[in-house]
Amino acid sequence: MPALSLADQVDGPGSARRRPSERRKSNRGCVKADPEPVRKRPGEASRRRQAPRETAMDVVPRRGNIASRPAGAVAIGIFQGERRPTGAAGAIDRASRGAVTALLRSRDFTGRFLETAVLYPSGLRARRLIVVGLGQPEELSPHRVRLVAGQAARRARDLGARTLATPAHGAGRGGIEPERAARAVAEGSILGDYRFTAYRTDPGPPPLDRVEIVELDAASSVRMRPAILDGVRVARGVCLARDLASTPGEDLPPERLGQKALAVARAAGATARVLGKAQLERLGMGGLLAVGRGSANPPCLIVLERGPGGGRGAATAARPTRTVVVIGKGVTFDTGGISLKPRENMNKMKYDMSGGAAVLGLFSALQGVELPLRLVGLIPAAENMPGGRALKPGDVVRMMDGTTVEVTNTDAEGRLLLADALAYSRRYEPEAVVDLATLTGAISIALGHLAAGLFTPDEDLAAELLAAAAETGERLWRMPLWPEYASELRGDTADFVNSAGREGVSILAATFLRHFARDLPWAHLDIASTAWSPVDRPHEPRGPTGFGVRLLLEWISRRAADPGKSAAPAAARARP
């Protein structure tokens, strides 16, 4: 393998230098919500008028025969090799006088996973019939159902159908519990319909207004209702994260991200504080302050807190509570600073706050949810810009915990602000801390774009996160974090350097963070490989993906449901 360029070592996926033939096209997807306007400074030109906000799709349960539902389109799934439609597909086939059977007999459609056909049969109250392949029955999973639903919703939208009726794919022959299937369909429908249109003069086909999940059995339909609501809530949290990561840096500096966090907290029944420069100086958060030094927009630390049961109250000595902390990198635009990134793909660096966006999406998805623990979200937010006051290579930064760090690369900035956030998190005495960040371009070289890197010395925490990843389809791949790596970060001028060498770049970045996590039960997710999709997928367009919202919510929900989880000594759970 050719040696990586210096840029391949540093923070952020845009750090990896590409040859011209490898350059990705810019994002053409869109979102559900307009970014909020930034207040203008005196004499500053007004922004161009943005596109109107799209209406949020409704996803609702319906009891009845799917063949009799009036809709712009109806969607069904067919297993690979199936010759006689059953269940909802069988009802559609009977009502359409054998249209589905005729399609299967023609062999133009075989039921391969995500294979799609559109029919216009008579006998249905829907104008169109969308048939999507489910693949082999034994391979069907909730995540595959999510992808099938996303495929159907996107196809219906592109055909101009404003409404879509669909069964809970996999709830019959697929062997998936009806509630899990219904939730996956709800999530997939919203995620597949998602687009970012805030800055487009021609937004394309209108979004779907409504998706109906149709179930013939009355009892099953009733049981599906809360699962569908859960799926809608989670998917909208993902869409929020995508919205934020898609918004240009000029319209979402750290201060504006803090304002967005305040709004999210109010809606989610949480509290939020935005600590400004003076407060950061009093706390001694030298890493966060140093990263934001070169920008006209000052850095801040966003702190969200949600008490047990969904309340705003914090734990007290008389009422101790379990606490989980999630930390998201919030670099709202990353030029690399004095260690300037290459020109190619720098426009994507608006999404270097995808970790912070995922934290806000997580809190948004918790509206109306009761958790028996306190959840704290920390987003260290800054712009990494060059300038006369910017951090320089060779500068020494004193971190919040007193550690000194010589800056050898200003584009390795994410680990500096995350390190201060990890030190800040200790005041909560958490039973677990998970940070997620678009930290290194090197993780994409190692894993491609289908998995994020998982780094933790804690075996139990690793198992929990991997189980949540398997359920949600937000894949993680565990990476080594052996203590011997730490020697490569030892400095001559200061305690540590923030970047060292070309080999094992992602591991060294995680090793740097491990020093500041100390004995906390901690995991680091390097999501630079998954936070931006280079291609369209059924449940996500090209561009920001909102990765981490569903994963974190699943992990927290499972941990909350297990009263046996506690902050046992991390050393007892660590691997050597």
N, C-alpha and C positions, 0 to 999 in steps of 0.2 A: 504493500500500500504506500502511495507517495506520502512524503512528510506533509503534515498540515502546515498551513501558513500561520503566522502569528495571530491573525484574526480568528483562526479556528479555536484558539485557546480560551477565548474570553466569554464574558457573560452575554447571553442573548442569542437567539437563533440566527439573527442577521450577522453574527460574528463570523460564520463560516463563509469564506470566500468561494465564489463559484466561477467556473469558466463561462464565457458567454453562452455556450450551447446548453449549459445547465440552468440558466436563469429561469426562474418561474414567472409566469404571467401574473399581473396584478389581480387582486380580488375583484370579481364582478358580482358578488352576492350582496345581500342587503339585510336591514333589521326592522324590527317592529316599532322602534321608538326613536324619535328624533333626539339627538344630543341637546342638552340645555345650552342656551347661548351664554357666552362669556361676557361679563360686564366690560364695556369698552373703556379704555383709558381716554382722557381728553385728547382730541385730535386724531384718534385712531379710526381708520376707515371701518365702515359697517361691513359685517359679513354678508355674503349673498343669502337671499332668502332660501330656507331649506324646504324640502318636500314635506307635504302634510303627513301627519302620523298615520300609520296603518292601524286598522281596527284589530283588536285581539280576537283570535279565533275562539269560539266556544266548542268544547268537547262535552257531549252529554250522553247519558245512557238512554236507550229506548227499548221498551219491551214490545215484541211483536215479530212478525215474519218479515225478514229482510227483503224478500221479493216484492212486498207491497209498500215499501217505504218510498215516498216521493223525494227525489234528490237529484242534484245535477249529475251525480255519478254514484254508482255502488261498486265497492271493491270486494273481491273474494280471493282466497289463497288456494292454491292447488299443489299437492305434493308431487315430487318428481316421480314419474312412472305411473301416476294415478290414471285409471281409465274410466272409472265410474264415480262421478262427483258425489260426495256425501255432505251431511250437515248443511251449513249455510250455502255452500256451493251447489249441493243437490237441490235445495229449494229454488235457487236462482235458475238452475238448469231446467227444472220442471216448469217454472213459470215462463221461461223463454223458449219453450218447446224444443229443448235439447241443444241450445246454442253452445253450451259449455262442452257437452259430449262431442259435438261436431268439431269444435276446436281441437279437442284432444285427439280425435280420430284422424284429423288432418296431419298430425305430427308437426305442425308449424309451431306448436307450443308443447314443451315437454315437462314444464314444472321445475326447471333448473332454478336454483336460488336467485331471486330478484329478476328473473325473466318476466317480461311484461307484455301483455296484449290488451288492446282496446276493442271492444265489440259494441255494436249498436243494434241489439236484438229487440224484437217486439215482445210484448207480454209483460214488460216491467214498467213500473212507474218512474224509474230512474231513466235519464236520457242516455247514459253511457254505462257500460260494464267494463271495469278495469280488473284484469286477471293477473295476479302476481304469483310467481313460483315460490313455494316454501322450501324447496330442496328436499332432502331425504328426511323422513319423519324422525329418525333417531338423532339427527343433528339439529333439530329445532330447539331453540332456547329463547328465553325472554328477550335477549338482545337481538336475536335474529327476527323475532316478532317486531321489535322496535324498528328494525331496518325495513321490513316489509311494509309496515304502516307508513314510514317516511316515504318510501317509494310510491305508494299509492296516493298519498296526499300531494306529493310534488307533481305527479302525473295529472291528477285531477285539477290542480291549480293551473298548470300549463295549458290544459284543455279548456279553461274558462269556466269550469264547474264551480259554483259558489258553495255548494253543499256536498257532503260525501257521507254515505252510509256504509258501514263496515262491520263485520263480526269481530269478536275477540279472537284473532287468529291463534291457533294452537290450543284452544281451550277444549277441543274435542279429541280428535284422533292424535293430536300432537302431544297430549299428556301433560300440558301445562295447566296449573290451577287457574280457574276462570278469573280470579281477582288479579293474579300476576299478569295474565295475558291482557286483561283489560287495561291495566296500568301501562304496560309496554306499548299498547296501541295508542293510548292517549299521549304518552311522551313522544312516540315516533311521529304521530300526526302533526304535532306542533313543531317539532324540530325539523321535519321534512318540509313544512310549509314556510319556514323562516327565510327571510331575505333582509338584506340591509339596503334600504332605499332612501335613507335620510338626505342624501346629497344628489339624488338622481332626478333629472327633469322628466324622464320617462321611466317610471318604475316597473313597467312590464305588466303582465297579467295580474289582476287583483288577487289578493290572498283569499283563501277559503274563509267563509263566514262561520261555518258550523260543520263539525264532524259528529255523526251519531254512531255510537257503538251499540249495535242491535243484538238483543238476546231474546230468544223465544221463551225460555223458562223464566217465570216471574220471580222465583226465589233467587235464582242466579243473578238476575238483573239488579235486584235490590242489593245483593252482596257486592256487586261490581261498583256500585256508586261511589263509596269512599275511596276505592282504589283508583278510579278514574280521576277523582278530585286530587288525589295525591300525585298522579302522573301529570296533570295539568300544572299543579303548583311547581313541581320540580322542573318541568320543561320551560316554564316561564322564567325560572331562576337562571337556567342555562341561556335563554335568549337575552336576559339582562346582561349577563357576562359577555356575550357576543357583541351586544350593542356597545358596551363600554370599550372593549378591545378594538372595535372597528372605528371608533370616533377619532378623528385626527387630533394630534397632540395640541394644536392651537386651540381647540375647543374643549380640551380636558386636561388642563394643567393640574398640579397637585391640589391647589385650593378648590377647584371645581370638583375633583374626585372626592374631596372631603365633604363638599356640600351634597353630592349624590349619596354619600354614605349616611349622612344625617337623615335624608329622606327615606332611604331604605330601612334604617333603624326604626323610624317612627312607624312605618307600615308593618314592620315585623314584630313590634312590641319589644324592641330592644333599646338600649341607650347607646349613644355615640358621642365621642369627643374627638376634636381635631386639635392636636398639640402643635402649636406653631414654633417658629424659630427660637423665640426666647425660652419657651418651655423645654425645647430640645437641648438648648445650651445648659440650662439648669440641671437637666438629667445627665449631661455629659455624653450625649449621643453623637460622638465625633464622627462615626462612620456615615450616618445619614446626613449630617450637616456637610460633610466633605463632598459627598456625591452631588448635592444640590448647589454647591457653592458657585458654579459657573453660570447658573441660570438666573434670569430676571424673575422667575417664578420660584419662590422659596419652598423648601421641602416641608413636610409635615408628617406626623405620625397619627394615623387614624385608628381609633380604639373603639370597637363595638363590643357590647356585652349584653348577654341575654340570660336572665336568671332561670332557675328551675321552674318548670311548669309554663314557660313562655312569658314569665313576668320580667319586669325591668330591674328588680331588686338584686343586689349583690349579696354574696355570702357574708355572714357575720360570724364572730366567735361563738355566739350562742346557737347559730344555725349553720354549721359547716356544710359544705356541699362539694360534690365532685366537680372538677373543672377540667375542661378540654380547651386547648388553645390552638387556633389555626392561624397561620401567618402567610400572607400573600405579598410577593414582590410587587411594588407599585411604581415602577419607573415609567412615567407617562410618555416620555419620549427619550430614546437612547441614541445619541450620536456617537457614543464611545468616548466623548470628552476629548482631551488632548490626544489620546491614543485613538484617533478618529477612525471610524469604520469606513470600509469602502463604499463608494457611491451606490453600487448595485444593491437593490433591496432595502436600502436604508428607509425608504418610505414605509416599510412594514413595521418599523420600530415603534409605531404608536401602540402596538400590542405587547410591548415589553412589560405592561402592567397586567397581563393575563392572570397572574397569580392573585393579585389584589381583586381583579374583576370576579374571579371564582369565589373569593371570600364573600363579596357582596352578593353574588348570585346565591350562595349558600344561605345567607341570612334572609334573603328575599324568599327563598323556598320554604322557610320555616314559619311563614305566616300561619297562625292558627294551630301550630303543632306544639304539643306539650312534651318537654324533655325533662327527665329527672336529674339534670345536671346543668351546670353553668357553662355556657359557650362564650368564649372570648375570641374576637377576631382582631388581628393586628395587621395594618397595611402601612409599612414605611413607604412614603410616596416622595418622589423627586424627579426632576428632569436632569439628565446627564448631558451637559452642554460644554463646549469649549468657550473660553473667554478669558479676560484679563485676571479674573478672580478664581478661575477654575483650578481644581485639583491637578497637580502635576506629577508625572513620574518622578520618584525619589522623595516625595513628601512623606512624612510620617504622621499617621493618624492615631490618636488615642481613643479607643473604643469605650463604650459605656461601662464595661466591666474592668477597665484599666489596662487591658492588653494593648500593646503598641503594634502597629502594622505599617510596614513600608510599602508604599504603592508603587509597584513595578509596572502596572498596566491600568490606566484609568477606565478601560473598557471592561475590567473585571470588577464592576461597581456593585452588582447585585448582592454579592456576598458581604459587602461592607454594611449595607443597610439592613440586610437580613440578620447579620450578627448582632447588631444593636437591638433589633426586635426580639431575638432570642434571649438576650440578656434582660430585656424589659419583661419578658413573659415569666421570669422566675418569681416575680412578686405574687403571682396567682397560685403558686404551689400546685401546678397542674398535674393530673394523672397521665396526661399525654399531650405532646406538642407535635403538630405536623406543619411543616412549611412547604409551600409549592411556589415554584418560580421558573420563568423562562431563563434559566441560569447560564447554560452553556450551549453553543452551537455544536460542540463535540458530541453531545448526547444524540443528536440527529444522525450524525455519521455512524455512531455505534448501533442505534436501534431503528433508524428510518423514522417514518411518521406514524407508526401504528402502536407504539408503546412509549410510556414515560419511564424514566429511570427512578427506581426506588432505592434509597440509601438509608439504612438504619442498622445499628448494632443490636436492636431489640427484637428477639425472635417472635414474641407474642404480637408485638405491634406489626411486624412484617406480615405475619399470618393473617391478621385482621384486615389489613389493607389489601392484600392479595385476594382475599375472599370477596371484599367489596368490589374490587376491580373485575373479578370473574362474573359477578352478578350484574354489574352495570355495563359491561363491555368497554369500560375505560381501562385499557390494559396497562399493567405495570410489569416491569422486568427488574428483578432485584440485582443490584450491582455490588461489587465488593467494597468494603470500607475497613480494610485491615489497618491496625494502628501504625504499621511501618510506613504508611504513606505520609504520616505527619512530618517525618524528618525532611522531606523535600520542601516544606513550607517554612522551615526555620530561617530567620533572617540574620544578616550581619549587623545592620544598623538598628533594627527593631526586633521585637519578639518574633514576628512573622512577616512574610511577604504575602501579598494578596494574589499573586499569580506566579507560577513557576513551571517552566518547561512545556513541551508539546505533548508529552505522553501522559495518558490517564487524566486528561484535563477535567472531565466531569467528576472523577473520583477525588481529585485534589480539591476541587471547589467544595464538594460535600465534606471532605476531611477538614477544611477550614471552618465550616459551619459547626462541625462536631465539637470543636474546641469550645465554642460559645454555648452550645447546648449543655455541656458538661455532663452531669449525672441525670438530666431529665430523660424520661422515656420519650424519645424524639425520632422523627423520621423526616427525611427530605425527599421531595418529589421534584425532579428536574423535568418540567413539562415543555421545555423548548422544542421537543420533538413532536408534540401533539397539540399544542395550543393554536397552531395554524395549519390548516389542511391545504396541501398544494393542489388537490383535486376535489371535484364534487363527489359527495357520498350521499346515500339516500337520506341520512339524518343530519347532514351538515353540508352547507355549500363551501366552495373554496374560500379560504380566509379564516378568521378567528372561529374557534370551535366551542368555546366555553368549557373546555376540558377541566375536570376536577369538581364541578358542582355536584353532579350525580354521584361520583365516587365518594366525596367527603360526606354527603348526606347519608348514603348507605352505610358508611363506616360508623358515623356518629349514631345513627339509629340502632345499629346492631350493638354498639357499645352501651348505649343507654338502656337497652333491653336486658343487659346482663348485669345484675346487681353485684356479681362477684368481681367485676373489674374494679381495680383500685390502683393507687400509685404504689405498687410494691417496689422495693428497691430495684432500680434499673439494672444493677450489676447482676442480680439474680436471674435476669431474663436475657442477658447479653450473650452473644457468641464471641469467642476470642477473635 
